[in-house]
Amino acid sequence: MLDCTVLPKIKRNVLLNPGPATTTDTVKYAQVVPDICPREKEFGAVMKELGESLVKIAHGSTDTYTAVLFCGSGTLNIDACVNSLVPEGKKILILNNGSYSSRAVDVCRYYHINHIDLKSSYTKPIDADTVAEVLHQDTDHEIAVVYCCHHETGTGVLNPIREIGKAAHDHGCTMIADTTSSYAMVPINLETDNLDFIMASAQKGIMAMTGLSFVIGNTKMLEESKNYPTRSYYTNLYMQYSFIRDKGEMHFTPPVQTIYAALQGIKEYFAEGEQAKWKRHQAIWKELVQGAEKFGFKPLINKEFQSHLVLALIYPDDPNFTFETMHDSLYAKGFTIYPGKVSDFHTFRLCSLGAIYPEDIKAFWQAMKEILSEMKMTIPIQYNT
């Protein structure tokens, strides 16, 4: 392994977008390893360690749960879970209150999977009682799977997966949660949160690199899915799981260097500690909120619904405001922000993901003050309503 203390520091940018996140130099340099064929047993041992650690982060037992690794972005996980876990002749109930749960609906439509698109407000959490009522009305038990996005990064809404999972299990359904932007940040417990399958990518909570995604699932249910309709080749969950189980390898070429970086990110995760890391993310979010309030920016959703990971702010009505100017000026100073993900609302997002700290946010708001002044905007920010 490289001794990072003798290597040059890499220019550090503070990424306030919802991923990829700011990484440490030790994670970056973890990719610099001797070349290795990913079919070697040595690399298989690295994959095994990684998979077991991913399960551990979600407080799962490796006797009950398995991590299935893929080469691809987080959307690949949505594809894999939706196309692989719906039995023949059954439906999936998708709880749709944001852009990322809508993506699961798109996957269903693409594969012609029988589904229910249960839409609700994009600015409020899903009501678990409503979910329970929909399932109660399913007297023929046509619904076999319930799908929910834990944290909708388009808005910052955090959904009550534990209560939704209980409703799903009470009806005998498999519970899938998209935890892409909450895993390794918001503490998750597979058992107590009533979760059968969750998903994430390396560039979010474990603060590593893009290109590695993973589904953590109930092993028994994975085995049962062998007999479900096969709707995809590359993203079939059972195929990938069984290949890793039997050979210790991904079915297709894995992102080798990215896996080494992910393993380093996990080591740093455990070194920081689950609760300490979550407290840090909350402290960053608090600095973001306090700064936004000081400048008069209006949040899209109420504080009580916010994840403490994403703050969505409504565009000012000031005629001198353009998002592009603000973004480009901040980028030049080392800060990256991101536009909103909900077409009905003109917003931009500030996120507390990654290897950043409250002092970074103080510096961000100082840069924002300078830029708003250069744009000749009125402070506090002006809104017509």
N, C-alpha and C positions, 0 to 999 in steps of 0.2 A: 504493500500500500504506500501511496505517496505521503511524504511528510509535508502537510499543507502549511506548516509554520515557516518553511523556507521558500515557498512559492509566492509569486507576486499576487497581491490582492486584485480582484476583478472589480471593475467599475460597478458600483451598486446603484440600482434603480429601485425606487419604492413603488411597487405595483399595487395600486388601489383598485385594479380591475378584479373581477371575480374568478381569476385564474386564467393562465398559469400564475402562480404566486412567486413572490420574491424568495430566492433560495440562498442558503449559506454557501460560502466558498468551499467548505468541506464537502457539501453535496455535489457541487459542480465538479470538483477535482476527483470525486469518487468514480467518475466516468473514465478517467485516464487509467486504464488497466491493460495488462498484456492481452493481446488478441487471443481469443479462445473460440473453438467451435461450440455452439450451444448444445450439441448432441453429446458432449463429454460428460462423464459422471460428475466431474468437479463442478460444472455449471449446474447440473441437476441438483446438487446439494445446496447451491445458492438459491435456486428456485424453491426448494423445499423449505429452507429457512425463511424465505420471504413469505411464502404462503401461510405458514404456521404463525408468523408474526402478525400478518394481516388479520387473521382470525382472533388472535389474542387482543388486538386493539379494540375489537368489538365485544370483548369479554365472552367470547365463545370457546367451547371446548373443541379441540381437534378430533375428539371422538364423535362429535355430533355435526360439526360444520367443516366445510372445505372451501378454500379460496381457489377460484378458477381464473387464471391469468390470460389476458388477451393483449395483443399488440394493436392499439388503436385509441381513439378518443373516447370520452365518456359516453357519447351517443351509441357507440358499439355495445355498451352494457345494456342500454335500454332495448336495443334491437335484440340482443341475445336473450334477455329475460322474457320479453313479450313473445318472441317467436318460438321459444323453446318450452314454456311452462304452462301453456294452455292445452288441456287434454282435448281429444277429439269430441266434437259435439257440445263443448262447454263454452262459456263466456268469461271474459275478463272485465271487471268493473274498474274503470279508470277514473280516479278522483282528480278532476281537472280544475285547478285554480291558478294556473300559471303557464309560462312558455314551455317549461320542461316536462310537465305532465301532458301538455298538448302534443309534445313530441312523441310520447307513447301512443297517443291516439293516431298520429300519422303512421307509426309503425304498423298498428293494427290495420289501418286502411290499406297500406301497401301490401301486406300479406293476406288481406281478406280474412282477418281473424274476427270472429263474432265478438263484439264488445259493446259495452255501455259507456258512453261519454257523459259522466255526471259532472256538469259544469257548475261552478260556483264563483263567487266574487274573487277577482285577482288581488284584492286588497285586504282580504280577511282569511284567517285559517279555515280549513275544512271543518265542518261540524260533524263530529263523530256520531252524534245521535241520528243525524240524517242518514249517514252511512248505514247505521244499524237498522234503520227503518227500511231502507231500500233492500237490504239483505233479508229482512223479515218478510217482505212481500215476495221474495223469490221462493215461493212454496215448492216449486219443482226442482229446486237446487240446480238451476242452469248455470249460475255463477260459481266458478271454481277458483277464481283468482281475484284478489283485490290489489290494485296498484296505486301507489301514492308517492309523490315527491316530498321528501322530508322538508327540505329547505329550497324554496323557489328563489333562486338568486336574481331573477328578473325584477323582483320587488323587495325581497328580504323577508317574506312571510315564512314563518316556521309552523309546520303542520303537526298536529298531535298524533304521532305515529303509534304511540303506545295504546291509546284509546281506540284508534282505528284498527290496529292489529288485533285487539281483543274482540271487536265486533266481527272482524274477518274470521277469527278462530272459532268464535261462538257459532258461526254459520258453517264451519267445516271448510273454510277457504284457505288457500295459500296466500300469505301476505308478502308482497314485494314492496320495498321502499327504495326509492332513488335517494341515496345518501351522498351523492357525488360531492356536494359542497357543504356537508356537515360532518362526514366521517373524519375521525381524528381531530375534530374541533369540538363540536357538541358531544359530550359523553354519550355513547350508545351501548346498550346491553342487549344482545340478541334475544336472550331468554325473557328478561323482564319487560322488554319493549315489544314483545310478541311479534318478532320478525323472523321470517323464514329465509328471505333473500334480501341482501342489500348490495349496493354497488358504489364504486368510487374510482377515481383516477389518481395517478401518482403526483400530478402537478397541483393538487389542492391541499388537503389536510396534512399529508405527510411531507409536504413542501419539497418535492423532488421534481423530476422532469416529465414533460409530456411524452406520450407514446405508450405508456403502460396503463391499462385499465384492468379492473378485476371485479368479479362477482363473488360474494361470500354467501354460501347457501347451505341449507340443510342437506346433509349427504344422502340421507334416505330418500328425500324428495328428488334429489338429482338422479339417483338410481332409477326411481320410478318414471322419470321423464324420458327414459330410453324408449318407451313405448308410445310417446306422444307423436303427433305429426311432425315431420321434419320439413321445415319451411325455409331453412337457410343452410348453406354448406359451411361457410367460414365462421358464422356466428352461432352455430348450434351448440348449446350449453353442454349437453351430455357428451357430444363428441370431444369437445375440448377437455372436459373434466376427465373422461375415461382415458384419454391420451396421457394426461399428466399423471393420473393414478397408476397406469400400467407401465409407462416408460420414463416418468419423471421429466417429461419435456412438453413444451407446447406443440400442438399439431403442426403449426407452421412457424417460420422463423421468428423468434422473439426479439424484442428490442434490447439487445445484450447490455450495452452501456447504461441504458436507462434503468435496467434492473439493478445494477450495482449502485446507481445513484439512489434508487428507491430504498435499498437496504440501508444505506447510510442515513437517509431521511428518517427511517424507522428507528435506527439507533439513537438519533437525536431526539426523536419523539419520546422515547422511553426515558432518556436522560433528563429531559425537561419535566416529564410527568404529565399525566392526563389532566389533572385538576389545575396544575400551574399553567399549562398551555391554554386551557379554556379561560382561566382568569386573565391571561395576557390578551387573548382575543377580545374579551369583554372590555378590558381597559382601553384597548385601541378604539373599539366602537364608541366608548364613552367620550373619548377625545374628539372623535368625528362628530358625534351628536352635539357636544358643547360648542365646537367651532361653528357648525352649521347654524345653531341657534344664535350665536353671537353675530353672525353675518346676516341673519334673517332668512336663510334658505328654508323653504317649506318642504317637510317630508311627505312622501306619497302615502305612507300608511302610519297608523297610530303606533306609538311606542310599545304598547302592550302586545302588539302582534309581531314585533320585529325580532329577528333571529339573534341580534347582537353580532352579526357577521356582515350584513349588507345594509347600507343606508341609501335609499333611493330618494333623490331630491328633485323637485319639480323645477323645470326651467323658469327663470325669472321672466317677468313681462317687460323688463327694461329694453328699450329699442336698441341699446348699444350691446346687448348680449348676443353672442353666438357661441354655441358649444365648441365649434371647431377652433375658434380663437383661444378660448379658455384651455381646451385640451392641448393645443400645440404649444402654448406658452408654458403650461405646467410641464409638458414633456421635455421641453428644453431645459428645465430646472431639475429634471430627474424624477418627476412624479407622473404616473400614468393613471388616468381616470377612464371611465367607460360609459357609453350611452346606455339608456334603459333598454329593456327587452320587451316592453309592452306597448304595442302600437297605439293604443288608445290614450297613452299618457306620455308627454314629452318630459323625460327624466334623464338624469345621469346618476351613476352609482359610485359610491365610495365603499370599499370593502376592507375588512380587518383580517383578511387571510394572510398566510405567508409569514416569513421570517422578518417581521417588522415590529416596531415597538412604539409606545406612546410618544416618545420624543420625536419619532419620525413624523407623527401627525401634527405635532406643534410646528415643526418646520414646514410641513405642507400648508398649514393655514397661514403662516407668514408669507409663503410664496403666493398663495391665493390672494391675500390682501394687496400685494404689489401688483398682481395681474389685473384684479378688478379695478384698481386705480388707473392702470394704463388703459383699460377699456373704457374709462370714464363712466363707470356704472355707479349708481346711487347705492350707498350702504347706510342703513340696512336695505337688503334686497327688496325690490318693489314687485308687488303682485296686485292685480286689479281686483281679485276676489279673495 
